[in-house]
Amino acid sequence: RFQSEGSDIFLIISVRDLDTEDKIEVSWTVSGTGTIFQENTISPKKSGSGEIIIYLLKRDGAYPEGDYTVEAVLNNSQKIQAGFVVTAR
């Protein structure tokens, strides 16, 4: 649970042996409506391991209230998904 005007919301993806040919696609969707709030595509310039941090952007200083799903897909095959809620103060 996050407050609409509270802290930053971000996704941390731990990667191992990511190659320059790999691609990670991330979509942040408002659950129930299916509306995509934000999309990110990561294509590494160098091979390696580590963490990728992707922030959900605030619009007009706040996040819209609602249930969200964030999904990350590696090379159109490996998928992870998580849900969270944004509420008013």
Secondary structure in CASP SS format (residue, H / E / C, confidence):
PFRMAT SS
TARGET T0000
AUTHOR 0000-0000-0000
METHOD secondary structure of the structure
MODEL  1
R C 1.00
F E 1.00
Q E 1.00
S C 1.00
E C 1.00
G C 1.00
S C 1.00
D C 1.00
I C 1.00
F E 1.00
L E 1.00
I E 1.00
I E 1.00
S E 1.00
V E 1.00
R E 1.00
D E 1.00
L E 1.00
D C 1.00
T C 1.00
E C 1.00
D C 1.00
K C 1.00
I E 1.00
E E 1.00
V E 1.00
S E 1.00
W E 1.00
T E 1.00
V E 1.00
S C 1.00
G C 1.00
T C 1.00
G C 1.00
T E 1.00
I E 1.00
F E 1.00
Q E 1.00
E E 1.00
N E 1.00
T E 1.00
I E 1.00
S C 1.00
P C 1.00
K C 1.00
K C 1.00
S C 1.00
G E 1.00
S E 1.00
G E 1.00
E E 1.00
I E 1.00
I E 1.00
I E 1.00
Y E 1.00
L C 1.00
L C 1.00
K C 1.00
R E 1.00
D C 1.00
G C 1.00
A E 1.00
Y C 1.00
P C 1.00
E C 1.00
G E 1.00
D E 1.00
Y E 1.00
T E 1.00
V E 1.00
E E 1.00
A E 1.00
V E 1.00
L E 1.00
N C 1.00
N C 1.00
S C 1.00
Q E 1.00
K E 1.00
I E 1.00
Q E 1.00
A E 1.00
G E 1.00
F E 1.00
V E 1.00
V E 1.00
T E 1.00
A C 1.00
R C 1.00
END
